[in-house]
Amino acid sequence: MFLPKNVAIFPILRIIVYTWDHYCYLLYMSTMAKRIMLVVNPAGGRGKSIDLLPKLEKQLVKLGLTTDIRITENPGQATKLAAKAAQCGYKRIAAVGGDGTVNMVAAGVYGTDTTLAVIPAGTGNDFFKMLNIESNFEEICQAAAFGEAITLDVGIFNDRPFFNMLGVGFDAQVGIEANKTMRNLGIVTYLKAVYKVLKNYQSHDIKLRIDSLELERDILLVAVGIGRSTGGGFLLTPQAITDDGKFDVCLATSIGKMRIMSLLPKVLKGKHIRAPEVSMYRCKQLEIFSDKPLPVHYEGETFTTTNGKLSIKMSRHKLKVASGVKQNK
């Protein structure tokens, strides 16, 4: 509202208008605190997320929240929806789907004051396992509504964010193979993909710069972890701390097929780190160079580099996530 400054009564009106605007803002923010946006990937868990939606909405309403539901039509839309919702004042935005959905929604809210909530409806749900939330449905909804917000690290590779694990080499090729199946069964699908990839897999000669350390290796894989788990439960970086500002890096040199098979059960328990072919590092940034394209995976997504180079670093921004620790309502 335009108020001329040279009229004596108008300063009082300005105060009234300002007070009213401030009251309306506080009222708006108080109502937003009781709203949650659900960003739903209809393909999550091969349709599990859509099947879960009526039950999920009913439970969140029972907990006193108003739900706004957005069903995505393509993966990139989840990021745009989440970013817009954060700008509009939503305090919590829930990703309903698997690790890929979580990544897309998190990409829209990290670095803001909005808290990401996770409703696991995928096959691996590795990100969810970092949050100290019981796996029963009621506890998941309780955490989404009222779980204490914790702050987690965010990684950046080639200008894209990731929030749990990025892999290069064998595990990425396995991810590419697993994504081809029409019926994803988590670890079972992952193990089937391992057997297929083993038949023709070739190692990669690479150069690495891990902070200031430079290495040349013929590698089986390089896993860069903020969290501990990938592939539905493989603990490639079992000692990773999600908020220490550093990546845990698992570097496995090229080994034979039988040796790979013997190590797999150890990876499920995080015991592979004692194997002589495995080296573990902690760093804030690393670069990977190769003369050939490299298979890469991150949180359910896979691709192949075109120039054989990856630059990975910690973001200065953090991600707020609803955890299993309860806060005051």
ChimeraX attribute file (.defattr): number of C-alpha atoms within 10 A of each C-alpha:
attribute: neighborCount
match mode: 1-to-1
recipient: residues
	/A:1	5
	/A:2	5
	/A:3	10
	/A:4	11
	/A:5	10
	/A:6	8
	/A:7	8
	/A:8	9
	/A:9	10
	/A:10	13
	/A:11	14
	/A:12	10
	/A:13	12
	/A:14	16
	/A:15	11
	/A:16	12
	/A:17	13
	/A:18	12
	/A:19	12
	/A:20	12
	/A:21	12
	/A:22	12
	/A:23	12
	/A:24	12
	/A:25	12
	/A:26	12
	/A:27	11
	/A:28	12
	/A:29	16
	/A:30	11
	/A:31	14
	/A:32	17
	/A:33	15
	/A:34	17
	/A:35	22
	/A:36	23
	/A:37	22
	/A:38	23
	/A:39	27
	/A:40	26
	/A:41	29
	/A:42	21
	/A:43	19
	/A:44	20
	/A:45	23
	/A:46	19
	/A:47	14
	/A:48	19
	/A:49	23
	/A:50	20
	/A:51	13
	/A:52	14
	/A:53	16
	/A:54	10
	/A:55	11
	/A:56	21
	/A:57	18
	/A:58	12
	/A:59	16
	/A:60	19
	/A:61	15
	/A:62	10
	/A:63	14
	/A:64	11
	/A:65	18
	/A:66	17
	/A:67	17
	/A:68	12
	/A:69	14
	/A:70	15
	/A:71	15
	/A:72	17
	/A:73	12
	/A:74	10
	/A:75	15
	/A:76	14
	/A:77	18
	/A:78	26
	/A:79	21
	/A:80	16
	/A:81	21
	/A:82	29
	/A:83	21
	/A:84	14
	/A:85	19
	/A:86	21
	/A:87	15
	/A:88	11
	/A:89	16
	/A:90	22
	/A:91	20
	/A:92	29
	/A:93	31
	/A:94	26
	/A:95	29
	/A:96	29
	/A:97	28
	/A:98	29
	/A:99	30
	/A:100	21
	/A:101	32
	/A:102	31
	/A:103	23
	/A:104	23
	/A:105	29
	/A:106	30
	/A:107	22
	/A:108	25
	/A:109	27
	/A:110	26
	/A:111	15
	/A:112	15
	/A:113	16
	/A:114	24
	/A:115	26
	/A:116	26
	/A:117	31
	/A:118	31
	/A:119	24
	/A:120	27
	/A:121	26
	/A:122	27
	/A:123	22
	/A:124	27
	/A:125	27
	/A:126	25
	/A:127	24
	/A:128	22
	/A:129	18
	/A:130	18
	/A:131	20
	/A:132	12
	/A:133	20
	/A:134	14
	/A:135	11
	/A:136	8
	/A:137	14
	/A:138	13
	/A:139	14
	/A:140	22
	/A:141	20
	/A:142	19
	/A:143	26
	/A:144	27
	/A:145	26
	/A:146	19
	/A:147	24
	/A:148	19
	/A:149	23
	/A:150	17
	/A:151	17
	/A:152	21
	/A:153	24
	/A:154	26
	/A:155	27
	/A:156	16
	/A:157	17
	/A:158	10
	/A:159	11
	/A:160	9
	/A:161	21
	/A:162	24
	/A:163	25
	/A:164	27
	/A:165	26
	/A:166	26
	/A:167	24
	/A:168	26
	/A:169	22
	/A:170	27
	/A:171	25
	/A:172	26
	/A:173	26
	/A:174	26
	/A:175	26
	/A:176	21
	/A:177	18
	/A:178	26
	/A:179	17
	/A:180	10
	/A:181	12
	/A:182	8
	/A:183	12
	/A:184	17
	/A:185	18
	/A:186	17
	/A:187	18
	/A:188	13
	/A:189	21
	/A:190	22
	/A:191	16
	/A:192	15
	/A:193	21
	/A:194	22
	/A:195	13
	/A:196	14
	/A:197	19
	/A:198	17
	/A:199	9
	/A:200	7
	/A:201	15
	/A:202	14
	/A:203	15
	/A:204	22
	/A:205	16
	/A:206	18
	/A:207	18
	/A:208	19
	/A:209	15
	/A:210	18
	/A:211	14
	/A:212	10
	/A:213	9
	/A:214	11
	/A:215	11
	/A:216	12
	/A:217	15
	/A:218	15
	/A:219	22
	/A:220	23
	/A:221	23
	/A:222	25
	/A:223	25
	/A:224	29
	/A:225	30
	/A:226	29
	/A:227	27
	/A:228	24
	/A:229	26
	/A:230	28
	/A:231	27
	/A:232	22
	/A:233	19
	/A:234	21
	/A:235	23
	/A:236	32
	/A:237	27
	/A:238	20
	/A:239	15
	/A:240	21
	/A:241	18
	/A:242	21
	/A:243	16
	/A:244	11
	/A:245	19
	/A:246	22
	/A:247	30
	/A:248	24
	/A:249	24
	/A:250	22
	/A:251	22
	/A:252	23
	/A:253	18
	/A:254	20
	/A:255	13
	/A:256	9
	/A:257	12
	/A:258	9
	/A:259	11
	/A:260	14
	/A:261	13
	/A:262	11
	/A:263	14
	/A:264	16
	/A:265	13
	/A:266	17
	/A:267	18
	/A:268	19
	/A:269	13
	/A:270	19
	/A:271	15
	/A:272	23
	/A:273	21
	/A:274	11
	/A:275	11
	/A:276	9
	/A:277	15
	/A:278	17
	/A:279	15
	/A:280	16
	/A:281	14
	/A:282	17
	/A:283	17
	/A:284	16
	/A:285	20
	/A:286	22
	/A:287	16
	/A:288	19
	/A:289	18
	/A:290	16
	/A:291	12
	/A:292	14
	/A:293	15
	/A:294	23
	/A:295	23
	/A:296	25
	/A:297	22
	/A:298	24
	/A:299	25
	/A:300	26
	/A:301	16
	/A:302	20
	/A:303	16
	/A:304	16
	/A:305	15
	/A:306	10
	/A:307	12
	/A:308	15
	/A:309	19
	/A:310	17
	/A:311	14
	/A:312	23
	/A:313	21
	/A:314	21
	/A:315	19
	/A:316	11
	/A:317	14
	/A:318	21
	/A:319	22
	/A:320	23
	/A:321	26
	/A:322	28
	/A:323	27
	/A:324	21
	/A:325	15
	/A:326	14
	/A:327	13
	/A:328	6
	/A:329	7
